């Protein structure tokens, strides 16, 4: 793996397949993507908004890691390298046309790349050092974020555009920073950076300013995901007792411990440890935690916000939405989907009233 990858990066990044996870949870469909010819394994890292394009890494016949792009019609395609042996695709644009990640060059150095069908794999360079790697891309594929070494060998968060090249986003007063997420329009970047005291802190960068998002009473934190509009950030932070906990940060409300906000949903002893991503509508948060009932660490999908009653997401609150709630009326549990309009774990009068109150909206 390319050297600049954060120590928790691989574990957290798996949640970037949020839309695919939600699809499996609600529609009960599963597609195995296969492997490259004569390879033994593959791993998916990200998915397009409609689920039609998946990107990740797979072993080829020579035992090398290769970035792949998978489509329903074309299957798994090896995207090649920048002249070296290995590559890995980590992020994909909303429409699946742009893929980003890292690749070895001919000298064996890691380089961030941006791939398109017409242009192939583009080397995005570094900040003067030896290595770089891309982890995220804006919805339209125009903005790429990641981390790169500067001339002093320090990893720095970067934001890349075709016109401006690779921009060093700086730090919070310390030596290094990592970018781990980007908003839909590419204007907001989140990640973690050292402050002057050498502590890791979650940051939100916008308009040239890197903001320290604080902690939950402890010393350190890290931001991993950001909403499409850039106003909500999720990640992990330690509390006053030195325990890492999942957080949600908002522009107006600051940082909150999801274990406190959603305490009523947790069985005794269960803990939400890290929030890794948030859905475009800010309704769902995914991450990892400890499930005390099962006595094991598990991924979680948290329904965190109500919607306006548009159950089928067609932009119109109408008869179909009303019927969906009525047919599910009385059901309870954690996998109800959008018929649980207010996210309280039961389909009841409250959900029905939201649909009726908004009936006709968007139609």
C-alpha positions in Angstrom: 0.0 0.0 0.0 1.2 3.5 -0.8 3.1 4.9 2.2 1.0 8.0 2.8 -2.1 6.1 3.6 -3.4 6.9 7.1 -3.2 4.2 9.7 -6.9 4.0 10.0 -7.6 4.7 6.4 -8.3 1.2 5.1 -10.8 0.4 7.9 -12.7 3.7 7.4 -12.7 3.8 3.7 -14.8 0.7 3.3 -17.8 2.8 4.3 -17.5 4.9 1.2 -19.7 2.3 -0.5 -22.6 3.7 1.4 -25.1 3.8 -1.5 -24.3 0.1 -2.3 -24.7 -0.9 1.3 -28.1 0.8 1.5 -29.2 -0.9 -1.7 -28.3 -4.3 -0.3 -30.1 -3.5 3.0 -33.3 -2.4 1.5 -33.7 -4.4 -1.7 -31.9 -7.6 -0.7 -29.9 -7.8 -3.9 -26.2 -8.8 -4.1 -23.8 -9.0 -7.0 -20.4 -10.6 -6.8 -18.0 -8.6 -9.0 -15.5 -11.3 -9.7 -11.7 -10.9 -10.2 -9.3 -10.0 -12.9 -8.3 -12.9 -15.3 -6.3 -15.5 -13.3 -6.3 -13.3 -10.2 -7.3 -14.6 -6.7 -9.1 -11.6 -5.1 -10.7 -8.2 -5.4 -11.8 -5.4 -3.1 -14.4 -2.6 -3.9 -13.8 0.8 -2.4 -16.3 3.1 -4.0 -19.5 3.2 -6.1 -21.2 5.7 -8.4 -24.4 7.4 -7.3 -26.6 5.0 -9.3 -24.6 1.9 -8.3 -23.7 1.1 -12.0 -20.0 1.7 -11.6 -17.8 0.2 -8.9 -14.1 0.8 -8.4 -11.4 -0.8 -6.2 -8.4 -3.0 -6.4 -7.8 -6.6 -7.6 -4.9 -9.0 -8.1 -3.9 -9.8 -11.6 -2.3 -13.0 -13.0 1.2 -11.8 -12.0 0.1 -11.2 -8.4 0.2 -7.4 -8.8 -2.4 -5.0 -7.3 -4.4 -3.2 -10.0 -7.0 -0.5 -9.9 -10.2 -1.7 -11.5 -13.5 -0.1 -12.8 -16.5 -2.5 -12.9 -19.7 -2.0 -14.9 -22.7 -4.2 -15.4 -22.1 -4.5 -19.2 -18.3 -4.5 -19.2 -17.4 -6.4 -16.1 -14.1 -5.7 -14.3 -11.5 -3.6 -16.2 -7.9 -3.3 -15.3 -7.0 0.5 -15.4 -3.3 -0.2 -15.6 -0.6 1.8 -13.8 1.7 4.8 -14.3 4.6 2.6 -15.3 5.0 0.6 -12.1 3.6 -2.7 -10.8 0.7 -1.7 -8.6 -2.3 0.6 -8.5 -5.5 1.0 -6.6 -8.7 2.9 -7.3 -10.2 4.5 -4.3 -12.9 7.1 -5.4 -15.3 7.6 -8.3 -17.3 10.5 -9.5 -21.1 10.6 -9.2 -21.6 9.4 -12.8 -18.8 6.9 -12.7 -16.8 8.6 -15.5 -13.8 9.7 -13.3 -11.8 7.4 -11.1 -9.1 8.4 -8.6 -6.5 6.6 -6.5 -2.8 5.9 -6.5 -0.3 4.0 -8.7 3.3 3.2 -8.7 5.3 5.0 -11.4 8.3 3.5 -13.2 10.6 4.4 -10.2 8.3 2.6 -7.8 7.0 5.8 -6.2 3.3 6.3 -5.4 1.5 8.9 -7.4 -2.1 10.1 -7.2 -4.0 9.5 -10.4 -7.2 10.7 -12.1 -8.5 8.3 -14.8 -11.0 8.9 -17.6 -12.0 6.7 -20.5 -10.7 9.3 -23.0 -7.5 10.3 -21.2 -6.5 7.2 -19.4 -4.5 7.4 -16.1 -3.2 10.9 -15.4 -0.4 11.5 -13.0 -1.3 14.3 -10.6 2.2 14.7 -9.2 3.3 15.5 -5.7 3.9 18.6 -3.5 7.7 18.3 -4.1 8.2 15.0 -2.3 8.2 11.3 -3.3 4.7 10.1 -2.9 1.0 11.0 -3.3 -2.4 9.3 -3.3 -5.9 10.4 -4.1 -8.8 9.3 -1.9 -11.8 11.4 -3.1 -13.3 13.2 -6.0 -16.1 15.8 -6.4 -19.4 14.7 -8.0 -18.4 16.1 -11.4 -14.9 14.7 -11.3 -13.2 18.1 -11.5 -11.8 18.2 -8.0 -9.5 15.5 -6.5 -8.4 15.3 -2.9 -5.8 13.2 -1.1 -2.4 13.5 0.5 1.1 14.1 -0.9 4.6 14.5 0.5 6.1 17.9 0.4 9.8 18.6 -0.2 10.5 17.9 3.5 8.9 14.5 3.3 5.8 15.6 5.3 2.4 14.3 4.2 0.0 17.2 3.4 -3.6 17.3 2.4 -4.1 18.4 -1.2 -6.9 19.6 -3.4 -6.3 19.2 -7.2 -8.0 20.9 -10.1 -7.1 20.9 -13.8 -6.5 24.6 -13.9 -4.8 25.0 -10.5 -2.9 21.7 -10.1 -2.1 20.3 -6.7 -2.7 22.7 -3.8 -1.2 22.2 -0.4 -4.1 22.7 2.2 -1.7 23.3 5.0 -2.0 22.1 8.6 -3.4 23.2 11.9 0.1 24.4 13.1 1.8 21.0 13.0 3.8 19.0 10.5 1.2 17.0 8.6 -2.3 16.6 7.3 -4.5 14.1 5.5 -7.6 14.8 3.3 -10.2 12.0 3.5 -13.4 13.5 2.1 -14.7 16.2 -0.2 -18.1 17.8 -0.8 -20.1 17.3 -4.0 -19.0 20.5 -5.5 -15.4 20.2 -4.3 -15.3 23.4 -2.3 -15.2 21.7 1.2 -12.4 19.2 2.1 -12.3 17.3 5.4 -9.6 15.1 7.1 -7.2 15.3 10.0 -4.1 17.4 10.7 -1.6 17.9 13.5 -1.9 21.1 15.6 1.0 22.9 17.1 1.0 20.6 20.1 1.3 17.6 17.8 -2.2 16.4 18.4 -4.3 15.0 15.5 -7.5 17.1 14.9 -10.4 16.8 12.5 -10.4 19.6 10.1 -12.8 21.2 7.6 -11.2 23.3 4.8 -13.1 25.9 2.8 -12.0 29.0 0.9 -8.4 28.6 1.9 -9.1 28.2 5.6 -8.5 25.0 7.6 -10.8 24.9 10.6 -10.1 22.7 13.7 -13.4 20.9 14.5 -12.3 20.2 18.1 -12.9 17.0 20.1 -15.4 15.4 22.4 -13.5 16.5 25.4 -10.3 14.6 24.7 -7.2 15.5 22.8 -7.6 14.1 19.3 -10.1 13.6 16.4 -10.3 12.8 12.7 -12.9 13.8 10.1 -13.6 11.1 7.5 -16.8 11.9 5.6 -18.7 15.1 4.6 -22.3 15.7 3.3 -22.8 16.7 -0.3 -23.4 20.3 0.7 -20.4 20.4 3.0 -22.3 21.4 6.1 -22.1 18.1 8.0 -18.9 16.3 8.9 -18.6 12.8 10.5 -15.7 11.0 12.0 -14.1 9.9 15.3 -12.9 11.8 18.3 -11.8 10.9 21.8 -13.8 12.0 24.9 -12.6 13.2 28.3 -12.0 9.6 29.3 -9.8 9.0 26.3 -12.3 6.8 24.5 -12.8 7.1 20.7 -16.4 7.8 19.8 -18.3 8.5 16.5 -19.1 12.1 16.0 -21.2 14.4 13.8 -20.3 18.0 13.4 -22.5 20.7 11.9 -21.8 24.3 10.9 -24.4 25.5 13.4 -24.1 23.0 16.2 -20.4 21.9 16.4 -19.4 18.4 17.4 -21.7 15.9 19.0 -21.2 12.4 20.2 -23.5 10.1 18.3 -23.6 7.7 21.3 -25.3 10.5 23.3 -27.6 11.7 20.6 -28.9 8.3 19.7 -28.5 6.6 23.1 -32.0 5.3 22.9 -31.1 3.1 19.9 -28.1 1.4 21.6 -28.3 -1.7 23.7 -26.5 -1.6 27.0 -22.7 -1.8 26.4 -23.0 -1.0 22.6 -20.8 1.8 21.3 -20.5 3.7 18.0 -16.8 4.1 17.5 -16.4 5.9 14.2 -18.7 7.5 11.7 -17.2 7.0 8.2 -19.6 8.5 5.8 -22.9 10.3 5.4 -25.5 10.0 2.7 -26.1 12.9 0.2 -29.5 13.7 2.0 -27.8 13.5 5.4 -30.3 10.9 6.5 -27.9 7.9 6.9 -24.6 7.6 8.6 -22.4 4.6 8.4 -19.4 3.4 10.4 -18.2 0.8 12.8 -18.8 0.1 16.5 -19.2 -2.6 19.1 -22.5 -4.5 19.2 -22.8 -5.7 22.8 -25.7 -8.0 22.0 -23.6 -10.0 19.6 -20.3 -9.4 21.5 -18.4 -8.3 18.4 -17.3 -5.3 16.3 -19.6 -4.5 13.4 -20.4 -2.0 10.7 -23.4 0.1 11.4 -26.0 2.0 9.4 -27.7 4.7 11.4 -30.9 6.4 10.2 -30.2 9.9 11.6 -32.7 12.3 10.1 -36.3 12.5 9.0 -37.3 13.2 5.4 -40.3 15.0 3.9 -42.3 11.9 3.1 -41.0 11.3 -0.4 -40.5 7.5 0.3 -39.8 6.5 -3.3 -37.5 9.5 -4.0 -39.2 10.5 -7.2 -39.3 14.1 -6.1 -43.1 14.1 -5.5 -44.9 13.3 -2.2 -48.0 11.5 -3.6 -50.3 8.4 -3.4 -47.4 6.0 -3.8 -45.6 7.3 -0.8 -48.8 7.3 1.3 -49.5 3.7 0.3 -46.0 2.6 1.1 -46.3 3.9 4.6 -49.8 2.4 5.0 -48.7 -1.0 3.9 -45.7 -0.9 6.3 -47.8 0.5 9.2 -47.0 -1.1 12.5 -43.7 -2.6 11.4 -40.7 -2.0 13.7 -37.0 -2.6 13.6 -33.7 -1.1 12.3 -34.0 -2.0 8.6 -37.3 -0.3 7.7 -35.9 2.0 5.1 -37.6 5.2 4.0 -41.1 4.1 5.2 -39.8 5.0 8.7 -40.0 8.6 7.7 -38.9 10.0 11.1 -36.2 7.4 11.8 -37.7 6.3 15.2 -37.6 2.5 14.4 -41.4 2.1 13.9 -43.8 2.9 11.1 -46.7 4.7 12.9 -48.9 7.8 13.0 -46.0 10.1 13.1 -44.7 8.9 9.7 -48.1 9.0 8.2 -48.6 12.6 9.3 -45.4 13.7 7.8 -46.5 12.3 4.4 -49.9 13.9 4.7 -48.6 17.2 5.8 -46.2 17.3 2.7 -48.7 15.7 0.3 -48.4 17.2 -3.1 -44.9 18.7 -2.5 -42.7 18.6 -5.6 -45.5 17.3 -7.8 
